[in-house]
Amino acid sequence: MRKLLLITTVILVGLIFIARLFYLQVYDNSAYNIFEDNAIRKVYNYPKRGYVYDRNGKLLVANQPSYDVMVIPREVAPLDSLDIEEFCALLKITREEYDSKLRKATNYSPRLPSPFVPQLSKSDYAVLQEKMRKFEGFYIQKRSLRSYQTSIGANVLGDIGEVNRSIISKQPYYKMGDLIGKQGVELSYEEQLRGVKGIKFIQKDRFNKNIGPYKDGKFDTLPQPGKDIKITIDAELQKYGELLMKNKRGGIVAIDPRSGEILALVSAPSYNPNLLVGRDRSKNFTRLFRDSIAKPLFDRGLQAQYPPGSPFKVINALIGLQEGVVNVDDQVTCRLGYYYGSRKLTGCHHHVSPIAMVNGIAQSCNAYFVNIYRRIIDKYDDAGVGQNKWADHAKSFGLGDFLGYDLNIGRPGRIPDGNYYDRAYGDNRWGSTYIVSNAIGQGEVETTPIQLANMTAAIANRGYFYTPHIIKEIEDDTIPSKYTTPKYTTIDKKHFEPVVQGMFDVYTKGTAKYLQVPGIDICGKTGTAENFVKIDNVRTQLTDHSIFVAFAPKDNPTIALAIFVENGYWGSRFAGRMASLMIEKYIRGHITRTDLEQWIFTHSLENEYEKPQSGEPFKINGQSSLQVIENYAIDNSK
């Protein structure tokens, strides 16, 4: 009986196994993964990457053919020395490089293809393809490289490069040797631009030879080309902005306030995007990356955080009006620039005094805005509450946080609130006199150029803005709604008109009156931001940064911009001239203020950028202007 039970159990288990195997092999293909079948070779067919056009339809980025030598390590047949030397000569590599590349590919996977020598030229490919049959385990993979039809906008367009293991582990779509967007538009819109790879499955015999398509190509797929996109950049305006910034450092951001579309995004110094194409990409990227002085890979329009300087005064004017601590006609006495008590104070322009809001903006009076800022904070019994209220208003303009634009890099800037100063000074141990530098865009306030341009667009619109973005059209697709939905500030619309008038008067009778462009009503604001560096561990002041914000025309504006020129002295000297030129270039398409243009083209700031290395400081009467203004504000409050 026990013997019969044992035999029955064995037969029953055997029948179960046979039935299960029959089901899996005949009826169910779900357990079979064609990609894991070592008897089938996978050959990818790479799609055409989408083209990139500017807002006017000008082609900026196209494709060019590229040929990669791929290797499957376990299929590499032993080569004699002569064959190896010939192969290395064809690939223009050394024997040591050959061994290193093969070892690296084997470490990745002995059975999966890896790039051996990427991006052959057409001439090298033509010579090599005739002899590839001699070198088993190697084959040529055709794909597309980018061909930049312009030398501008490297920071906007970005580049493509090989994926690494980290990317592959997170995104299984990619395989070793695949290309992916690394920066700029190429990265932000990678999924749309790349398309979808096609694939062919090739059956191999027991000798590892190809014998034809697997199941007559039943599982093969065709590549789906990437989508063409149109970006918001005006190529001519971008080119002109980069020309103005030659031999200078800084950023220019221009926005269409009606839509939030970025018209120009200039970072200087820059580089030709074609440097990051082809076999020299890695070498050129390393050279650019290691330039720690000029930092051409650092996008100053999106990443550089600067004190906003006097353009920030308009925010304090708007907050003061909204909080009801000032009206347009309230006047403040300004003694800066004159003898006061026993000390001579500097740091403001010589202008009429007392002064009210509109003229205060036009003349950029420090004392006026210090007074307004203190009123905002002191309106509340607790300085922390007042500072929080001030910060909330400022942040409603998109300051102090990431704007949510569609480029992959940026910095949040800083709008300090009450908690920030509680941590710095201790709870309830500080007041408005400690932080008056915020009144004039110094102190702890920091902004990026794109944030300041967006702030200017919100003022141009009298209280609202659209999230800045670089995408204008995607082939057969729609733009995300977050770029077409307006965002409103906490300031009532009625408060904007006097501020706009003050910015208009900056051009007609204020700090930029000699920068007018006949026939175009421009509203602007000059700014100067202090510039400190550490030299031998000593905090040293160098030449100030030149800042300017503007929009035009005054009514129904079509462009708003912010310009930062590092070490550019004061606002109207470099940044102001550039602002007038950029606005006229965009609105008219040509320049009439050729005197401003000639001045910019013939003035370089290269000598200023050598100062951190030479240690040459720049101070005002041995004292920083920030110290002067803080001392005055405290004395005047007594």
Secondary structure, 3 states (H helix, E strand, C coil): CHHHHHHHHHHHHHHHHHHHHHHHHHHCCCCCCHHHCCCEEEEEECCCCCCEECCCCCEEEEEEEEEEEEECHHHCCCCCHHHHHHHHHHHCCCHHHHHHHHHHHHHHCCCCCEEEEEEECHHHHHHHHCCHHHCCCEEEEEEEEEEECCCCCHHHHCCEEECCHHHHHHCCCCCCCCEEECCHHHHHCHHHHHCECEEEEEEECCCCCEEEEHHHHCCCECCECCCCEEECCCHHHHHHHHHHCCCCCEEEEEEECCCCEEEEEEEECCCCHHHHCCCCHHHHHHHHHCCCCCCCCCCCCCCCCECCCHHHHHHHHHHHHHHCCCCCCCCECCCCCCEECCEECCCCCCCCCCECHHHHHHHCCHHHHHHHHHHHHHCCCCHHHHHHHHHHHHHCCCCCCCCCCCCCCCCCCECCCHHHHHHHHCCCCCCHHHCHHHHHCCCCCEECHHHHHHHHHHHHCCCEECCCECEEEECCECCCHHHCCCEECCCCHHHHHHHHHHHHHHHHCCCCHHHCECCECCEEEEEEEEEEEEECCEEEEEEEEEEEEEEECCCCCCEEEEEEECCCCCCCCCHHHHHHHHHHHHHHCCCCCHHHHHHHHCCCCHHHHCHHHHCCCCCECCECHHHHHHHHHHHHCC
